[in-house]
């Protein structure tokens, strides 16, 4: 069975777990190096592992690791919730034959029956590597920042969002969006 891995693998917000409960996952496979459809080609073996543990009713911590020949990535994660909203943070470090790098991701979310607020940022050093980005010459995300504010009016949830990105090839983009949805 073929599964795409990488990219957001280290940045998913974990579910809050009750104190003492834990989750974990371990996956082993081969990295796809080219071709799609009926004749893809595969390279070296990759090992992925992640786990989370409930520390307090409002706090969960986790860790993740990715290993491939010539590449190691380790990450730690922390989530806390309460009347103040939800905070999530991840710090990851990688080492390859080309060098080492760090990545940081932070997010905040507050929701009430009438309002919602979200902010998230991701910052990566140029040499930070994940199993989904084996070639350091490829275009990869360096920074991403998102802000969103929402309001429920007349039975409709309205939200405005700003997203800014910069990649290793110096491509910068900024996008505004407005959405409306009915529950």
Secondary structure, 3 states (H helix, E strand, C coil): CCCCCCCCCCCCCCCCCCCCCEEEEEEEEEEEEECCHHHCEEEEEEEEEEEEEEEECCEEEEEEEEEECCEEEEEEEEEEEECCEEEEEEEEEEEECCEEEEEEEEEEEEECCCEEEEEEEEEECCCCCCCCCCCCCCCCEEEEEEEEEEEEECCEEEEEEEEEEEECCCCEEEEEEEEEEEC
